[in-house]
Amino acid sequence: MISTQTWSDAHRLWDHHLMHHEPHTCSVAIGLGSHDLGVADTAVELYRGGMAPLLVFTGATSPTTRERMPRGEAVHYRERALELGVPDSAVLVEPRARNTGENIRFSRELLEEAGVDVSSALLVSKPYEERRANATARKLWPGVEFVSASSPMSFEDYVASIQDDRLVIDMLVGALQRLMVYPGQGFMVADPVPGEVTAAYERLCRAGFTSRLVTDGRGTVGQ
């Protein structure tokens, strides 16, 4: 049973992970690969709404997507976009990236090779990855304005869609930890975490929601 305090803390982390950006017209929309086809759907909606003339889908496979997306996350995203009526000429695929940093670096290389001038980009991700993806992009691609976007879902609806309460909370905790430790490792720009969010994160760690935490070189969970 998930306690009321745990749900409250998880909701606080969810709200922090969202950037609450208002989408506007950008040079390109970049869909970051994952298990969630909702990322592709959101990118298509932005394209249809005239928010970007070009879509880039980036991602190889991971242990969580290998069976579901055997041809690679970006390839499956592209197929989804074409099914939804996006013309092939409006989609580029970057099929090598295996983490968020590579998503950004390889997408940048792909667009530069294609001669696309990028001054702004819609960064489309899972909801709880908005802030981390944005901080990573600002570190690796300075000079570009990044606007974060994700499926417009409430926390409750997202939990219902995953059908695993504990897994969702574990993912929220893991994403928050990375916001705190990755800037010091040079992976992203610093994005300060408010004290009340840190306190919620620490309570969730003490409650055992730690399966998605990264560890240091000694195997110690970083908090």
C-alpha positions in Angstrom: 0.0 0.0 0.0 1.3 3.4 -1.0 0.9 5.9 1.9 -0.6 9.3 1.6 2.8 10.9 2.4 4.5 8.9 -0.4 1.9 9.9 -3.0 2.3 13.6 -1.9 6.1 13.4 -2.2 5.9 11.6 -5.6 3.5 14.3 -6.9 5.9 17.0 -5.7 8.7 15.4 -7.7 6.5 15.0 -10.8 5.6 18.7 -10.7 9.3 19.6 -10.4 10.3 17.5 -13.4 7.9 19.3 -15.6 9.3 22.5 -17.1 5.8 24.0 -17.7 7.0 25.6 -21.0 4.5 27.0 -23.5 5.3 25.5 -26.9 6.0 27.9 -29.7 7.4 27.7 -33.2 10.9 26.3 -33.3 13.4 25.2 -35.9 12.9 21.5 -35.2 11.3 19.1 -32.7 13.5 16.4 -31.3 11.9 13.3 -29.9 14.0 11.5 -27.3 13.8 7.7 -27.6 12.3 5.6 -24.8 9.7 2.9 -24.3 7.0 5.5 -24.6 5.4 6.0 -28.0 3.6 8.9 -26.5 6.8 10.9 -27.2 6.3 10.3 -30.9 2.6 11.2 -30.7 3.4 14.5 -29.0 6.1 15.3 -31.5 3.5 14.7 -34.3 0.9 16.9 -32.6 3.5 19.7 -32.4 4.3 19.2 -36.1 0.6 19.3 -37.0 0.2 22.4 -35.0 2.9 24.2 -37.0 5.3 24.3 -34.1 8.2 22.7 -36.1 8.7 22.0 -39.8 11.0 19.0 -39.1 11.0 16.1 -36.7 14.1 14.3 -35.4 13.7 11.0 -33.6 16.8 9.8 -31.7 17.5 6.5 -29.9 18.9 3.0 -30.3 17.6 0.3 -27.9 17.9 -0.4 -24.2 17.1 -3.4 -22.0 13.6 -1.9 -21.5 12.9 -1.4 -25.2 14.8 -4.2 -26.9 11.8 -6.5 -27.1 9.1 -3.8 -27.7 11.1 -1.8 -30.2 13.6 -4.3 -31.9 14.4 -2.0 -34.8 15.4 0.8 -32.4 13.5 3.5 -30.6 14.0 6.2 -33.3 12.9 3.9 -36.1 9.7 2.9 -34.3 9.0 6.5 -33.5 9.5 7.3 -37.2 7.1 4.5 -38.2 4.5 5.9 -35.8 4.9 9.4 -37.2 4.4 8.1 -40.8 1.3 6.1 -39.7 -0.1 9.4 -38.3 0.4 11.1 -41.6 3.7 12.9 -41.3 5.5 12.9 -44.7 8.8 11.0 -44.8 10.6 14.2 -45.9 9.8 15.8 -42.6 11.4 13.1 -40.4 15.1 12.5 -39.7 16.3 9.4 -37.7 19.3 9.2 -35.4 19.5 5.5 -34.5 22.7 5.3 -32.3 22.1 7.2 -29.1 21.9 5.2 -25.9 21.6 8.0 -23.3 20.3 11.5 -23.1 23.7 13.1 -23.8 24.1 11.0 -27.0 20.5 12.0 -28.0 21.5 15.6 -28.0 25.0 15.2 -29.4 24.1 12.9 -32.2 20.9 14.9 -33.1 23.1 18.0 -33.3 25.5 16.3 -35.6 22.7 14.9 -37.8 21.1 18.3 -38.2 24.5 20.0 -39.0 25.2 17.4 -41.6 21.7 18.0 -43.1 22.4 21.7 -43.3 19.6 22.6 -41.0 20.1 25.9 -39.1 18.9 25.4 -35.6 18.2 28.4 -33.3 15.5 26.8 -31.2 14.3 23.2 -30.6 11.3 21.6 -29.1 12.7 18.9 -26.8 10.0 16.1 -26.6 10.5 13.5 -23.8 8.6 11.6 -21.2 7.0 14.0 -18.7 9.4 13.1 -15.8 12.4 13.6 -18.1 11.7 17.2 -19.2 13.9 19.0 -16.7 16.9 16.6 -17.0 16.7 16.6 -20.8 16.6 20.4 -20.9 19.5 20.8 -18.6 21.5 18.2 -20.6 20.7 20.0 -23.9 21.7 23.4 -22.5 25.1 21.9 -21.5 25.8 20.2 -24.8 24.3 22.6 -27.3 24.8 26.2 -26.1 23.3 29.0 -28.1 20.0 27.1 -28.9 16.8 27.8 -27.2 15.2 24.6 -25.8 11.5 24.4 -25.2 10.4 21.2 -23.3 7.3 19.3 -24.2 5.7 15.9 -23.3 2.4 14.2 -23.3 -0.1 16.4 -21.5 -0.9 13.9 -18.8 -1.6 14.3 -15.1 0.5 12.4 -12.6 -2.5 10.1 -11.8 -3.1 9.4 -15.5 0.6 8.6 -16.1 0.6 6.2 -13.2 -2.5 4.5 -14.5 -1.0 4.2 -18.0 2.2 2.5 -16.6 0.1 0.2 -14.3 3.0 0.0 -11.8 2.9 2.5 -9.0 6.2 1.6 -7.5 8.1 1.7 -10.7 6.8 5.2 -11.5 7.9 6.5 -8.1 11.3 4.8 -8.5 11.7 6.5 -11.9 10.8 9.9 -10.4 13.3 9.4 -7.7 16.0 8.3 -10.1 15.4 11.3 -12.4 15.6 13.7 -9.4 18.9 12.2 -8.2 20.4 12.8 -11.6 19.4 16.4 -11.5 21.5 16.7 -8.3 24.6 14.7 -9.2 25.0 15.0 -12.9 26.0 18.7 -13.0 29.0 17.9 -10.9 30.0 15.2 -13.4 29.8 17.6 -16.4 26.7 16.0 -17.9 24.3 18.9 -17.6 24.0 22.5 -16.4 23.2 23.0 -12.8 19.4 23.3 -12.2 18.9 24.0 -8.5 16.4 21.7 -6.7 14.2 23.5 -4.1 14.5 22.4 -0.5 10.9 21.0 -0.3 11.6 18.8 -3.4 14.9 17.6 -1.9 13.1 16.7 1.3 10.4 14.8 -0.6 13.1 12.9 -2.5 14.9 12.0 0.7 11.7 10.6 2.3 11.1 8.5 -0.8 14.6 7.2 -0.7 14.2 6.2 3.0 10.9 4.5 2.0 12.8 2.3 -0.4 12.1 3.8 -3.8 15.7 3.4 -4.9 15.8 0.9 -7.8 16.6 3.7 -10.4 19.3 5.5 -8.4 22.8 5.6 -9.9 25.8 4.6 -7.8 29.2 5.9 -7.4 32.4 4.0 -8.2 32.3 2.2 -4.9 28.8 0.9 -5.5 27.3 3.3 -3.1 23.9 4.8 -3.9 24.3 8.5 -4.5 21.8 10.8 -2.8 
